Amino acid sequence: MRLRHLKMGVRLKKKDELFGFPIRDNLFDGEESFFRDRPEVAGMAAEDGSIILNPYSPLDKKSLRAVAKNEALRLKMHRDEFIPDIKITPEQRSFFSGTEYATNEQAMKQTILARIYSGDPSARATKEQIAALEKYLNK
């Protein structure tokens, strides 16, 4: 598979884009209250191995699908125990400053690749990072 222009994200057959991870519609009590209080958090990879999307998010369906793709890749990397061997740019470090990723380099690397995969322009991807993602997805 070859990555397309970053704005489009990675192209996969629809049935494969979530790597078999389900989107769980029913939220647990703690998830419901978290999302209600944090509408800016569009979704997350849940501890049960599913993807949950925030019903309070202002994003449209297309954007929420991109969030699901992002979370699916994060779940896949966790399942595969994959730690990306990439360099993080100063611009990327600055972007994640003040977030939970600022002190967790492994998570920062994984979220950068997940954002590239889902077509999120905030990834500010380098050629090396794109190549690392392609290599990982094509192994």
MILUM-251485 format. One line per field, with one value per residue: x, y, z of N, C-alpha, C in turn; chain. Coordinates in steps of 0.02 Angstrom, whole numbers. Example, Ala and Ser with C-alpha at 12.3 -4.5 7.8 and 13.67 -1.06 7.14 Angstrom:
BEGIN
nxx <- c(660;642)
nyy <- c(-284;-112)
nzz <- c(390;354)
caxx <- c(615;684)
cayy <- c(-225;-53)
cazz <- c(390;357)
cxx <- c(660;645)
cyy <- c(-165;2)
czz <- c(390;394)
kette <- c(A;A)
This chain:
BEGIN
nxx <- c(42;26;53;-59;-78;-54;-166;-270;-250;-214;-252;-358;-444;-614;-662;-546;-490;-501;-435;-499;-546;-684;-809;-878;-1038;-1115;-1086;-990;-1028;-926;-859;-959;-984;-856;-843;-952;-910;-797;-805;-716;-633;-634;-640;-583;-466;-528;-510;-557;-521;-594;-658;-712;-824;-855;-1013;-1048;-967;-930;-895;-916;-984;-888;-768;-770;-754;-622;-563;-593;-514;-388;-386;-398;-276;-192;-234;-195;-55;-30;-74;17;132;211;333;364;508;557;607;562;505;557;448;339;358;335;201;139;170;131;32;-25;60;182;268;283;363;351;211;190;257;179;54;82;105;-22;-100;-50;-92;-232;-250;-238;-191;-119;-15;100;193;349;453;523;443;324;373;406;280;221;304;276;137;141;205)
nyy <- c(-58;111;270;404;578;677;747;666;554;381;262;127;-28;-15;-108;-141;-29;-4;-105;-215;-179;-140;-9;48;82;96;182;173;223;310;346;412;526;583;616;704;810;846;894;925;817;701;563;399;264;131;42;-87;-128;-74;58;215;347;519;569;699;777;910;876;826;679;627;678;617;486;489;509;385;302;348;310;173;137;169;72;-43;-26;-36;-169;-237;-207;-105;15;163;200;340;510;652;808;978;1065;977;933;1054;1074;974;1013;1036;942;773;698;762;718;586;503;387;374;496;477;372;434;531;451;393;504;542;431;446;560;683;847;907;827;861;791;710;653;540;494;463;361;268;236;180;67;-3;-29;-110;-226)
nzz <- c(0;-36;32;13;-33;111;163;131;202;238;117;123;101;143;240;304;363;498;558;610;734;834;830;971;1020;1137;1282;1433;1603;1658;1541;1470;1552;1548;1410;1396;1475;1406;1262;1162;1148;1033;1021;1075;1105;1184;1340;1326;1202;1100;994;1043;1013;1035;1077;1100;1027;913;786;613;527;437;488;614;573;531;655;712;632;670;806;790;731;837;930;860;856;992;1016;935;1000;951;935;864;768;750;719;812;767;810;794;806;938;1005;971;1047;1173;1342;1342;1378;1302;1299;1397;1369;1263;1182;1167;1102;980;929;919;824;709;701;675;551;478;484;414;474;475;577;612;544;461;426;290;330;436;369;288;388;437;322;306;425;407;297;330)
caxx <- c(0;63;16;-80;-66;-70;-233;-317;-235;-196;-308;-365;-512;-655;-666;-481;-463;-501;-395;-542;-568;-753;-831;-929;-1087;-1139;-1033;-995;-1043;-868;-846;-1013;-972;-795;-858;-998;-871;-741;-828;-659;-603;-680;-644;-524;-459;-551;-471;-582;-500;-641;-652;-772;-827;-890;-1077;-1053;-919;-961;-870;-962;-972;-825;-714;-771;-726;-550;-546;-596;-454;-332;-388;-386;-204;-163;-247;-153;14;-28;-78;79;187;252;357;394;578;556;628;509;531;544;380;293;365;302;129;116;189;75;-15;1;112;244;312;280;388;322;143;194;274;121;1;103;90;-95;-127;-33;-136;-301;-252;-240;-134;-80;43;159;234;411;459;544;385;280;405;400;211;212;340;237;74;152;243)
cayy <- c(0;173;326;458;644;675;771;612;498;318;229;56;-51;7;-158;-147;33;-4;-163;-263;-152;-115;53;32;137;106;208;160;284;354;371;459;589;612;647;760;864;861;886;932;750;671;491;368;192;109;-12;-152;-142;-45;129;250;414;565;592;771;811;949;855;792;607;615;691;565;425;498;497;313;275;366;267;103;127;168;5;-91;-19;-64;-242;-262;-182;-68;81;191;223;402;571;701;875;1029;1090;927;938;1115;1063;931;1042;1047;886;710;671;798;679;515;503;330;393;551;446;334;480;562;404;385;564;536;379;470;620;743;890;928;783;894;732;712;596;482;469;431;297;222;213;134;5;-37;-54;-158;-285)
cazz <- c(0;-41;62;-32;-5;183;180;119;247;207;84;133;90;200;292;337;389;572;579;647;799;828;860;1021;1027;1206;1326;1504;1640;1661;1473;1455;1587;1521;1345;1407;1503;1362;1192;1117;1139;985;1029;1106;1105;1250;1371;1305;1133;1052;982;1063;986;1080;1049;1112;983;860;721;567;522;402;535;665;542;534;725;722;600;714;866;769;724;904;958;824;880;1060;1010;905;1041;903;954;804;770;711;753;822;750;860;784;835;1012;1026;964;1101;1237;1387;1338;1408;1258;1310;1442;1350;1194;1145;1149;1054;915;906;898;761;655;696;643;480;450;478;372;516;457;636;618;514;449;386;244;371;474;321;269;444;438;265;322;476;379;243;352)
cxx <- c(45;22;0;-60;-91;-140;-285;-306;-214;-257;-305;-435;-552;-656;-601;-459;-462;-467;-435;-565;-638;-761;-888;-974;-1109;-1079;-1045;-1005;-985;-850;-897;-999;-908;-808;-904;-958;-814;-761;-771;-621;-652;-688;-582;-525;-476;-509;-495;-564;-549;-627;-717;-768;-872;-956;-1089;-1005;-955;-939;-923;-942;-906;-766;-712;-744;-649;-525;-545;-534;-392;-329;-375;-311;-169;-174;-204;-80;21;-29;-13;141;238;269;392;465;582;584;568;539;518;473;328;297;329;226;101;136;127;21;15;56;180;294;312;298;359;251;142;209;214;65;19;87;15;-126;-109;-82;-207;-307;-255;-179;-93;-19;107;213;297;410;478;485;335;308;399;329;197;245;300;173;83;192;199)
cyy <- c(61;229;378;524;646;698;716;554;437;287;154;36;-36;-44;-165;-85;37;-66;-213;-238;-122;-45;35;92;149;125;187;226;333;385;425;527;623;649;708;822;887;852;894;867;710;596;464;293;170;50;-82;-169;-117;29;161;322;457;588;667;811;851;927;820;718;590;625;639;499;429;486;422;280;288;319;194;90;127;100;-48;-87;-47;-141;-271;-244;-145;1;110;216;284;458;618;770;924;1057;1042;929;998;1107;1023;956;1055;993;825;679;703;759;605;510;446;348;450;522;408;380;517;515;395;445;565;488;405;534;685;787;914;884;817;842;746;651;533;452;434;363;246;194;164;66;-36;-67;-108;-220;-346)
czz <- c(0;-9;9;-1;67;199;171;167;207;177;95;112;152;256;331;374;465;600;621;715;791;857;907;1032;1099;1251;1398;1540;1642;1594;1454;1488;1563;1456;1353;1431;1456;1288;1141;1105;1096;992;1063;1096;1176;1275;1350;1233;1081;1044;1005;1037;1030;1048;1059;1068;929;790;679;561;488;449;590;638;543;606;738;691;644;774;849;761;791;937;925;848;950;1057;984;946;997;930;893;815;724;753;757;808;807;855;815;911;1039;1024;1024;1171;1279;1384;1372;1366;1270;1352;1425;1276;1152;1122;1097;984;887;882;834;702;645;661;568;447;438;436;411;500;516;646;593;499;409;340;282;409;428;300;325;449;381;279;373;447;327;265;357)
kette <- c(A;A;A;A;A;A;A;A;A;A;A;A;A;A;A;A;A;A;A;A;A;A;A;A;A;A;A;A;A;A;A;A;A;A;A;A;A;A;A;A;A;A;A;A;A;A;A;A;A;A;A;A;A;A;A;A;A;A;A;A;A;A;A;A;A;A;A;A;A;A;A;A;A;A;A;A;A;A;A;A;A;A;A;A;A;A;A;A;A;A;A;A;A;A;A;A;A;A;A;A;A;A;A;A;A;A;A;A;A;A;A;A;A;A;A;A;A;A;A;A;A;A;A;A;A;A;A;A;A;A;A;A;A;A;A;A;A;A;A)
